């Protein structure tokens, strides 16, 4: 069945992760995403270990580009730009994450396209925005983690040394914000009939994402120094006799349940921990005490005791355990399918599940320029014209075509 975005055409000029992941979410929901690649392909095809003999696929690329069609074009050539303008003639959305000025040099900046395509939703993704003293910086995820406060919130509670999150959280968060903004703009266009220029900076996205609990002590102007940092404490990884678990004790009932499960009911009335505000103020002492108690039993014992007391808890899974976890398996959260030239691969089920497309199979990621010929024929190019473009290296198609 068609997804909720069936009929929406997205021309995706993005590379690396933030843009490709955003458009992949929309492809999962039924949009037709045409991935425009240089003749050498998206950089992430090669920036990680190749998993096929041709060297066209990395696991990262597959996980950011499933369900798309690929057209490989030399956008710097006149013929290439003509192809791209024809692609945009009936497109709903253009997404790009080039450095500032690159699209304008191709004649495809937002203002340059607005007159030709007034209904086009134009999306620009950047690292730190298109103005300010940093706007020309080359930016990757760790740069944004450092600038946004994320490295600070992960700081070692004893030494204060900042630490990075070991996943590209800034790229992926920006992707989610971008996908949501595109859907909002599509709805807005239904009301106004006009397109929109959306700007999403990774830095902006991460500050917005961090703020609700990560910046609590900076929320009230003038009271910053008097407000304790709620994050200056050990993390909630607790070592057991045979592994690691995590436990949440925010509410009074949860703390009471933990005290009973631990065999120390007297802790419920300890003045350091008897109220939510006291537990927050004495967070370091509370978590260190919990850690000492939790070391005394196995993970299975603790999880049974805490579940019986209705206390939030879970095993801390190693990544190699995740695929076989009983909850993951029961809900079929990880799917398998055949990826051409690679073999059998795993991908997560799309996080947002729609009743109308329940059970729809996941579509593989494309080879470089896999759909170039078909797309050009849809645009009205003849077989002879396609052959001439291939010969002049304006376009690329896979060797098997």
C-alpha positions in Angstrom: 0.0 0.0 0.0 1.1 3.6 -0.6 2.4 5.5 2.4 1.1 8.8 3.8 3.6 10.7 1.7 2.8 8.9 -1.5 3.0 11.4 -4.4 5.6 13.6 -2.8 8.7 13.9 -4.9 11.9 14.8 -3.1 15.2 15.7 -4.9 18.0 14.9 -2.5 21.3 16.6 -3.1 22.6 15.7 0.4 25.6 13.6 1.4 27.1 12.1 4.6 24.3 11.5 7.2 22.1 14.4 8.4 20.4 15.0 5.0 20.3 11.4 3.7 18.9 10.2 7.0 16.1 12.9 6.9 15.1 12.0 3.4 15.3 8.3 4.2 12.7 8.7 6.9 10.4 10.3 4.3 11.1 7.5 1.8 10.0 5.1 4.6 6.7 7.0 4.7 6.1 6.8 1.0 7.8 9.8 -0.6 9.7 9.3 -3.9 13.3 10.3 -3.1 15.7 10.8 -6.0 19.2 10.9 -4.6 21.4 13.1 -6.8 25.0 11.9 -6.5 28.3 13.0 -8.1 29.8 10.6 -10.5 32.0 9.2 -7.7 28.9 8.7 -5.4 28.1 9.9 -1.9 31.2 10.1 0.2 29.7 7.7 2.8 29.8 4.9 0.3 33.6 5.0 0.8 34.2 6.6 4.2 33.6 3.4 6.0 34.7 -0.2 5.3 33.2 -1.4 2.1 30.9 -4.4 2.4 30.6 -5.3 -1.3 33.2 -6.3 -4.0 32.5 -3.2 -6.1 33.2 -0.8 -3.2 29.9 1.0 -3.6 28.4 0.2 -0.2 29.3 0.8 3.4 26.9 -0.2 6.2 26.5 3.5 7.0 25.4 4.3 3.5 22.8 1.5 3.4 21.4 2.6 6.8 21.0 6.2 5.6 19.7 5.7 2.0 17.4 2.8 1.9 14.3 3.1 -0.3 15.7 5.8 -2.6 16.5 6.0 -6.3 19.9 7.2 -7.4 20.8 9.4 -10.3 24.5 10.2 -10.8 25.2 13.5 -12.6 28.0 15.9 -13.1 26.2 19.0 -11.8 29.1 21.3 -12.9 28.4 20.6 -16.5 25.8 22.5 -18.5 24.0 19.3 -19.5 24.1 18.1 -15.9 22.5 21.3 -14.7 19.8 21.0 -17.4 19.0 17.5 -16.1 18.7 18.7 -12.5 16.4 21.6 -13.5 14.1 19.2 -15.3 14.1 17.0 -12.2 12.9 20.0 -10.2 10.1 20.9 -12.5 7.7 18.7 -10.8 9.5 18.2 -7.4 7.9 19.1 -4.1 11.1 19.3 -2.0 14.8 20.0 -2.6 17.2 19.1 0.2 20.8 20.2 0.2 23.6 20.3 2.7 26.5 21.8 0.7 28.7 24.5 2.2 27.3 28.1 1.9 27.4 29.4 -1.7 27.8 26.0 -3.5 24.2 25.7 -4.7 24.2 29.4 -5.8 27.3 28.7 -8.0 25.3 25.9 -9.7 22.4 28.4 -10.3 20.2 26.5 -7.8 20.2 28.7 -4.7 16.8 29.2 -3.0 16.2 32.7 -4.5 17.4 31.6 -8.0 14.8 28.8 -8.0 11.9 30.6 -6.3 10.8 32.4 -9.5 10.9 29.2 -11.6 9.4 26.9 -9.0 7.2 28.9 -6.5 5.8 25.8 -4.9 9.1 24.2 -4.2 10.1 23.6 -0.6 13.8 24.3 -0.4 15.7 22.8 2.6 19.2 23.9 3.6 21.0 21.9 6.2 24.3 23.3 7.7 26.6 22.7 10.6 26.3 26.0 12.5 24.1 28.2 10.3 24.7 30.5 7.4 25.8 33.5 9.4 27.8 34.4 12.5 31.6 34.1 12.9 31.6 30.3 12.5 29.5 29.9 9.4 32.4 29.1 7.1 33.8 26.4 9.4 34.0 22.9 8.1 31.8 21.0 10.6 31.4 17.4 11.7 29.4 15.9 14.5 32.1 16.2 17.2 32.4 20.0 16.5 28.7 20.4 17.2 28.9 18.2 20.3 31.6 20.5 21.6 29.8 23.8 20.7 26.3 22.7 21.9 27.0 21.6 25.5 26.6 17.9 24.8 30.3 17.1 25.6 29.9 19.1 28.8 26.8 17.3 29.9 28.7 14.0 29.5 31.6 15.3 31.6 33.2 13.0 34.2 31.5 14.0 37.5 34.8 13.7 39.4 37.2 15.4 37.1 34.9 17.6 35.0 36.6 16.4 31.8 34.1 16.8 28.9 33.3 13.6 27.0 31.8 13.0 23.5 28.8 10.8 22.9 30.1 7.9 20.8 27.5 8.2 18.1 26.8 10.9 15.6 24.0 12.4 17.7 24.2 15.8 16.1 23.8 14.5 12.6 20.9 12.2 13.5 19.1 14.8 15.6 19.3 17.3 12.8 17.8 14.7 10.5 14.8 14.2 12.7 14.2 18.0 12.9 14.6 18.3 9.2 12.1 15.5 8.3 9.5 17.0 10.7 10.0 20.5 9.2 9.5 19.2 5.7 6.2 17.6 6.7 5.1 20.8 8.3 6.1 22.8 5.2 4.1 20.3 2.9 1.1 20.9 5.1 1.6 24.7 5.1 1.8 24.7 1.3 -1.6 23.0 1.1 -3.0 26.1 2.9 -0.9 28.8 1.1 0.0 27.4 -2.2 3.5 28.7 -1.8 6.9 27.0 -1.2 9.2 27.7 1.7 12.9 27.9 2.5 13.7 25.8 5.6 17.1 26.2 7.3 18.2 23.5 9.8 21.6 23.9 11.5 23.0 21.0 13.5 24.0 23.4 16.2 20.5 24.9 16.5 19.0 21.4 16.6 21.3 20.2 19.3 20.8 23.2 21.6 17.0 22.8 21.2 17.3 19.1 21.9 19.5 19.5 24.9 17.6 22.3 26.5 14.6 20.8 28.4 16.6 19.0 31.1 20.2 19.7 30.1 19.9 23.4 30.6 17.6 23.5 33.6 20.0 25.6 35.7 20.2 28.2 33.0 16.4 28.5 32.4 15.6 31.3 34.9 17.5 34.5 34.1 19.5 35.8 37.0 19.4 32.6 39.1 22.0 30.6 37.2 24.6 30.5 40.0 22.1 29.5 42.6 20.7 26.5 40.7 22.6 23.2 41.1 23.6 21.3 38.0 21.2 18.3 37.9 23.5 16.4 35.6 26.7 16.6 37.8 26.5 13.1 39.1 27.4 9.6 38.0 25.4 8.0 35.2 22.8 5.4 35.8 24.9 2.4 34.8 25.0 0.1 37.8 27.3 -2.9 38.0 25.8 -6.2 39.3 27.5 -9.4 40.3 27.5 -10.5 36.6 26.7 -7.6 34.4 25.1 -4.1 34.3 21.6 -2.8 34.6 20.0 0.7 34.8 17.4 1.8 37.3 15.1 4.8 37.5 13.9 6.2 40.8 12.4 9.6 40.1 9.0 9.4 41.9 8.4 8.7 45.5 6.8 5.3 44.6 9.8 4.3 42.6 12.3 5.2 45.3 10.1 3.4 47.8 10.0 0.3 45.6 13.8 0.4 45.2 14.3 0.6 48.9 12.0 -2.4 49.5 13.6 -4.4 46.7 17.1 -3.7 48.1 16.1 -4.9 51.5 16.7 -1.5 53.1 13.2 0.0 53.7 14.8 2.5 56.2 16.2 4.5 53.2 12.6 5.6 52.4 12.7 7.9 55.4 16.4 9.0 55.2 16.1 12.8 55.0 18.6 12.9 52.2 16.3 10.9 49.9 12.7 11.2 51.4 11.4 13.8 48.8 12.0 14.3 45.1 13.9 17.6 45.8 16.1 16.0 48.4 16.9 13.1 46.1 17.9 15.7 43.4 20.0 17.8 45.8 21.7 14.6 47.0 21.9 12.9 43.7 25.6 12.0 43.9 25.2 10.3 47.3 22.0 8.5 46.3 23.4 7.0 43.1 26.7 6.0 44.7 24.7 4.3 47.5 22.5 2.5 44.9 25.6 1.3 43.2 27.0 -0.3 46.3 23.7 -2.1 47.0 23.2 -3.3 43.4 26.7 -4.9 43.3 25.4 -7.4 45.8 23.1 -9.4 43.5 23.0 -10.7 39.9 21.3 -8.8 37.1 18.5 -11.4 36.9 17.8 -11.1 40.7 17.7 -7.3 40.5 15.5 -7.2 37.5 13.0 -9.6 39.0 12.9 -7.7 42.3 12.6 -4.3 40.7 9.9 -5.4 38.2 7.9 -6.8 41.1 8.2 -3.5 42.9 7.2 -1.6 39.7 10.5 0.2 39.5 11.8 1.2 36.0 14.8 -1.1 35.2 16.4 -2.9 32.3 19.5 -4.8 31.4 22.2 -2.8 29.7 22.6 -4.7 26.5 25.8 -5.0 24.5 25.3 -4.3 20.9 25.8 -8.0 20.0 23.0 -8.8 22.4 20.5 -6.3 21.0 19.5 -8.3 17.9 18.3 -11.3 20.1 16.8 -9.3 22.9 13.3 -10.7 23.8 11.5 -7.4 23.4 13.3 -6.6 20.1 12.5 -10.0 18.7 8.9 -10.0 19.9 8.2 -6.7 18.2 10.2 -7.6 15.1 12.1 -4.3 15.4 15.0 -5.5 13.2 14.2 -6.6 9.6 16.3 -8.6 7.2 16.3 -8.2 3.4 18.5 -8.7 0.3 20.8 -5.8 -0.6 21.9 -6.2 -4.2 25.7 -6.9 -4.5 26.0 -7.1 -0.7 23.8 -10.0 0.4 21.5 -10.3 3.4 21.5 -7.2 5.6 19.7 -6.0 8.8 17.9 -2.7 9.2 15.7 -1.3 12.0 12.0 -1.1 11.4 11.0 2.5 10.8 10.3 4.1 14.2 6.9 5.6 13.2 4.5 2.9 12.3 1.5 3.7 10.1 -1.5 1.4 10.0 -1.9 2.0 6.3 1.5 0.6 5.4 2.0 -1.9 8.2 4.2 -4.8 7.1 5.5 -3.0 4.0 8.9 -4.5 3.2 12.0 -2.3 3.5 13.5 -1.3 0.2 17.3 -1.6 -0.4 19.7 1.3 -0.9 20.6 2.1 -4.6 23.9 1.6 -6.4 25.6 4.8 -7.7 23.4 6.0 -10.5 21.4 2.8 -10.5 18.2 4.6 -11.7 19.9 7.3 -13.9 18.7 5.8 -17.2 15.1 5.2 -16.0 14.8 8.7 -14.5 16.1 10.4 -17.7 13.6 8.4 -19.8 10.9 9.6 -17.4 12.1 13.2 -18.1 11.8 12.6 -21.9 15.4 11.7 -22.9 15.7 9.3 -25.7 17.9 6.2 -25.6 20.3 7.9 -28.0 20.5 11.0 -25.7 21.1 8.9 -22.7 23.9 7.0 -24.5 25.5 10.4 -25.5 25.4 11.6 -21.9 27.1 8.4 -20.7 29.8 8.7 -23.3 30.5 12.4 -22.4 30.6 11.5 -18.7 27.8 13.8 -17.7 26.0 10.9 -16.1 27.0 7.5 -14.6 25.2 4.2 -14.6 26.2 0.9 -13.0 28.3 -1.4 -15.1 25.6 -4.0 -15.4 23.1 -1.6 -17.2 
